[in-house]
């Protein structure tokens, strides 16, 4: 199956960000992709007050994403914020398009490197997979990548691919962490990992919000053997890649780490 990763820099205005989603979804469909994934916080970048702009899954923003997916004839996965109890929001992935309607709330919140996502975001609790054509896909968000048990839960649920939208925080060593972790998670669960980050704001000609994870780019598609199959640098771009479910079976037959687990 052909997939697309849209590495872009979103701003604080959800309506303006939808214009980028529409343009990139049509480009991905024109390139023959069955699915296009956008970064975490596609709705609005971090550094924006989240509670005032959060909308339910049947609200105007999500409804427009559904319309875009229908227009383009492609599955769209995009990061948004939905209302949660106690004035918080959920960091949500919306997955919508032909034969698909699902959402995932980020389980592991980014309370690290001086940032405290949990002050404004409520954690999710459910492992979510979707089926696109003959591929089962697990959904994860950004900081989830540091927790291999989620990716193995996707594999246990039959997934051959995990989608990982992110808005990765910059800083010393963070690019090394990103590249190491996305490859390690592919090996841990012997599945494909498609990791789509926000583009580096500076490479997009924008200033990064202060003290907020704004993205560093370097989106990539990793094979189930841990090898990098396609990648971008820091600037905005649309990455197109082929994902073969048969490779997952072949790697798991050679390196049966899931079958050999003892804990």
Helices and strands as residue ranges (DSSP letters): E 2-7, H 14-30, E 35-38, H 60-72, E 75-83, G 85-87, E 89-97, E 100-105, E 111-112, E 115-116, G 117-119, E 121-122, E 129-132, E 135-141, G 142-146, H 148-156, E 161-166, H 174-189, E 192-197, G 201-204, E 220-222, E 228-231, E 237-242, H 245-254
